[in-house]
Amino acid sequence: MRQFKILILTLLTFCLAVSVGAEEKKSSTPISIKASGSYISESDFSDSKAAVSVIGGKIDLKAAGVSFSYEGKNYSWENVDKLDFGNGVDDPWDTLHRVTLGYSHRGKINKNWFYGAGITGTSAFEEEMSNSFGGAIRGNIGYIFNENWKALIGARVFVNSIRTSAMPFLSVMYEDYEEDGSGLFVTIGAPSTEAGYAFTNTAKVRFKFGVDGKTYRLKDSSTVASKGYIATSSMMTGAYFDWKPFKAFSLSVGPEYYFAREMKTYDEHGNRFGGVSKQDAALGGSLTFGYKF
């Protein structure tokens, strides 16, 4: 309950700050909100008959470079007695939470060169927030070749309770739109790649490949690892229909396919124990609504 109150207080503080900023700069400070839901169908763990499905929900708020998000994932387990972790009786966990607060800035150096930078703080946990925090800083520089092509290169450094990592990233972007809004767009890069076709200014199809990894602090009474951690990772491909019937509103919906899925367990000191629990591939989907004030 205390963590929930902290979450609500943070959200209210963010909204208040955004509202004040919007009053001061109505013409130049857009405020956007996105609400999304996702589902991953039940799939077995590769070395047992245990299985799990996941229902997720997320809300994102952005204004003047500041962003806040909350994501919750609810797990539904089957045959927990077959799992390699936990006590074989109770569900390993029910809902995992992730709160993110960040700031990003983009700008131009000259006609062709541009840059971006950002800082993000996270808290990912089952119940207690203590020792659940992480942070990241990132920066990039890019170049516009012409009206169709641009590229950027950068790096991201991330730290949490179990690891510190540095990862370079690269993106090459191509866009070719007609006057009616139709056209092809492609972003090739790591850790995500995206391509699609816009039929008009209001409708397009989009295909995406991405890599995801998150670490959560388990509750004090966890049967998996008291005050320990669970690290999840996966790859995903998705196909989406994006619709924007008017300027302020957007909708995106589509099927997804998750694969190369793994879970790793760590004790409260960040030391890994046990093997890697691998999951079979699974179908899923997502639905996202967006509104810009």
C-alpha positions in Angstrom: 0.0 0.0 0.0 2.8 2.4 0.8 4.4 1.8 -2.6 1.0 2.4 -4.3 0.7 5.8 -2.4 4.2 6.8 -3.6 3.3 5.9 -7.1 0.1 7.9 -7.0 1.9 10.9 -5.4 4.5 10.8 -8.1 1.9 10.7 -10.8 -0.1 13.6 -9.3 3.1 15.6 -8.9 4.0 14.9 -12.6 0.5 15.9 -13.8 0.6 19.1 -11.7 3.9 20.1 -13.1 2.7 19.4 -16.6 -0.5 21.4 -16.1 1.4 24.4 -14.8 3.9 24.2 -17.7 1.1 23.8 -20.2 -0.6 27.0 -18.8 2.7 28.9 -19.3 3.4 27.5 -22.7 0.2 26.3 -24.3 1.3 27.0 -27.8 4.7 25.2 -27.6 4.4 22.4 -25.0 2.2 19.5 -26.1 1.1 17.0 -23.6 0.6 13.4 -24.7 -0.8 10.3 -23.0 -0.8 6.7 -24.1 -2.7 3.8 -22.6 -1.9 0.3 -23.8 -2.8 -3.3 -23.1 -1.0 -6.5 -24.1 -1.4 -10.2 -23.9 1.0 -13.2 -24.3 -0.7 -16.5 -24.6 0.1 -19.5 -22.4 3.3 -21.3 -23.2 5.3 -24.0 -21.6 8.8 -23.8 -20.1 11.1 -25.8 -22.4 12.3 -28.3 -19.8 8.9 -28.9 -18.0 5.2 -28.9 -18.3 4.8 -25.7 -16.3 3.3 -22.8 -18.2 2.4 -19.2 -17.8 0.5 -16.5 -19.7 0.8 -12.7 -19.2 -1.6 -9.8 -19.3 0.0 -6.3 -19.3 -1.1 -2.7 -19.0 0.9 0.5 -19.4 0.3 4.2 -19.2 2.8 6.8 -20.6 2.7 10.6 -20.0 5.0 13.0 -21.8 5.5 16.8 -21.8 8.4 19.2 -22.5 10.9 16.4 -22.6 9.7 14.9 -19.3 8.2 11.4 -19.3 6.5 9.2 -16.8 5.3 5.6 -17.2 3.8 2.8 -15.2 3.6 -0.8 -16.4 2.0 -3.8 -14.7 2.3 -7.4 -15.8 0.0 -10.1 -14.3 1.1 -13.7 -14.6 -1.2 -16.7 -14.7 0.6 -20.0 -13.9 -0.1 -23.6 -14.6 1.6 -26.7 -13.1 3.9 -24.7 -10.7 5.0 -28.0 -9.2 7.0 -28.6 -12.4 8.9 -25.3 -12.2 12.7 -25.2 -11.6 12.2 -22.2 -9.2 9.8 -21.5 -6.4 8.4 -23.9 -3.8 6.3 -26.0 -6.2 3.1 -25.0 -4.5 2.6 -21.3 -4.6 2.7 -19.1 -7.8 6.2 -17.7 -8.0 4.7 -14.2 -8.4 1.4 -12.6 -9.5 2.0 -9.0 -10.7 5.3 -7.3 -11.5 5.4 -3.4 -11.6 7.7 -1.0 -13.3 7.8 2.8 -12.8 9.9 5.0 -15.1 10.7 8.7 -14.9 12.9 10.4 -17.5 14.0 13.4 -19.3 15.2 13.7 -22.9 16.4 16.5 -25.2 16.9 16.8 -28.9 18.4 19.6 -30.9 20.2 20.7 -34.1 23.8 21.4 -34.5 23.5 22.7 -38.0 21.5 22.0 -41.1 22.6 18.4 -41.4 23.8 17.4 -37.9 21.5 16.8 -34.9 21.9 15.3 -31.4 19.9 13.7 -28.6 20.5 12.9 -24.9 18.4 11.5 -22.0 18.4 10.2 -18.5 16.0 7.7 -17.0 15.3 6.4 -13.5 13.3 3.1 -12.9 11.9 1.1 -10.1 10.8 -2.5 -11.0 9.4 -4.6 -8.2 6.9 -7.2 -7.0 5.8 -5.5 -3.8 8.6 -3.7 -1.9 10.4 -0.8 -3.7 13.6 -0.9 -1.7 16.6 -2.0 -3.8 14.5 -2.0 -6.9 16.0 1.0 -8.6 18.0 1.5 -11.7 19.1 4.2 -14.0 20.3 4.9 -17.5 21.9 7.7 -19.5 22.1 7.8 -23.3 23.3 10.1 -26.0 23.5 10.1 -29.8 24.6 12.2 -32.7 23.0 12.0 -36.2 23.3 13.2 -39.8 20.7 14.1 -42.4 21.9 13.0 -45.8 18.9 14.3 -47.8 15.1 14.5 -47.5 14.8 10.7 -47.5 17.8 9.4 -45.6 19.3 10.0 -42.1 21.3 8.0 -39.6 22.3 8.2 -36.0 24.8 6.5 -33.7 24.9 6.6 -29.9 25.4 4.7 -26.7 23.4 3.8 -23.5 24.8 3.0 -20.0 22.5 1.2 -17.6 22.9 0.2 -14.0 20.7 -1.7 -11.5 21.1 -4.0 -8.5 22.5 -6.9 -10.5 24.4 -5.5 -13.4 26.0 -2.5 -15.1 26.0 -2.5 -18.9 26.9 -0.3 -21.8 25.4 -0.8 -25.2 26.0 1.1 -28.5 23.1 1.6 -30.8 22.8 2.5 -34.5 19.8 3.5 -36.7 19.5 4.2 -40.4 16.2 5.8 -41.4 14.5 6.1 -44.8 11.2 7.9 -45.6 9.6 8.6 -48.9 6.2 10.2 -48.7 3.9 11.6 -51.4 1.8 14.8 -51.0 -1.2 12.8 -50.0 0.7 11.2 -47.0 1.2 7.8 -48.6 4.7 6.3 -48.7 7.3 3.9 -47.4 9.2 4.2 -44.1 12.0 2.0 -42.7 14.2 2.2 -39.6 17.0 -0.4 -39.5 18.9 -0.6 -36.3 19.6 -2.2 -32.9 18.0 -3.0 -30.6 14.9 -2.5 -32.8 14.0 -2.4 -36.5 10.7 -1.1 -38.0 9.3 -0.9 -41.5 5.9 0.0 -42.9 3.7 1.7 -45.5 1.4 4.7 -45.0 -1.8 4.6 -47.1 -2.8 8.2 -46.2 -2.0 10.7 -43.5 -4.4 8.8 -41.2 -3.7 5.1 -41.8 -0.6 2.9 -42.1 0.7 -0.7 -41.5 3.9 -1.2 -39.6 6.1 -4.2 -38.9 8.5 -4.3 -35.9 11.3 -6.4 -34.4 12.6 -5.7 -31.0 14.6 -7.1 -28.0 13.4 -6.6 -24.4 14.9 -7.3 -21.1 13.8 -6.3 -17.6 14.9 -7.0 -14.0 12.4 -7.0 -11.1 13.0 -7.0 -7.3 11.0 -9.9 -5.8 9.0 -9.4 -2.5 10.5 -10.0 0.9 8.5 -13.3 1.3 9.2 -14.6 -2.2 9.4 -18.3 -2.5 11.7 -17.8 -5.5 14.3 -15.6 -3.8 13.5 -13.5 -0.7 14.4 -9.9 -1.6 16.1 -11.3 -4.7 15.6 -10.6 -8.4 14.1 -12.1 -11.6 15.5 -11.1 -14.9 13.3 -11.7 -18.0 14.4 -11.3 -21.7 12.8 -12.0 -25.0 12.6 -11.1 -28.7 9.4 -10.0 -30.4 8.0 -9.4 -33.9 4.7 -7.6 -34.4 2.5 -6.3 -37.3 0.3 -3.3 -36.5 -2.4 -1.1 -38.0 -2.0 2.5 -37.0 -4.9 4.9 -37.3 -5.0 8.6 -36.6 -8.5 9.8 -37.5 -7.7 13.4 -36.3 -4.6 15.1 -35.2 -4.9 14.6 -31.4 -6.0 10.9 -31.3 -4.2 7.7 -32.4 -4.8 4.0 -32.2 -2.5 1.1 -32.8 -3.5 -2.6 -32.8 -1.9 -5.8 -34.0 -0.7 -9.4 -33.3 2.8 -10.2 -31.8 5.0 -13.2 -31.6 7.4 -13.7 -28.7 10.5 -16.0 -28.9 14.0 -16.5 -27.3 12.3 -16.1 -23.9 14.4 -16.6 -20.8 14.2 -16.1 -17.0 17.2 -15.9 -14.6 17.1 -15.7 -10.8 19.4 -13.8 -8.5 19.6 -13.6 -4.7 19.3 -10.3 -2.7 23.0 -9.6 -3.2 22.7 -9.8 -7.0 24.4 -13.2 -7.3 22.9 -15.5 -9.9 21.8 -19.0 -8.9 20.0 -21.8 -10.6 19.8 -22.5 -14.3 18.3 -20.5 -17.1 14.6 -21.1 -17.4 13.6 -21.0 -21.1 10.1 -20.6 -22.4 8.5 -21.8 -25.7 7.5 -19.1 -28.2 4.1 -17.6 -27.8 1.5 -15.5 -29.7 0.2 -12.3 -28.3 -1.1 -8.9 -29.2 -1.3 -5.3 -28.1 -3.7 -2.3 -28.3 -2.7 1.3 -27.7 -4.7 4.5 -27.5 -3.0 7.9 -27.6 -4.1 11.5 -27.2 -2.2 14.7 -27.5 -3.4 17.9 -25.8 
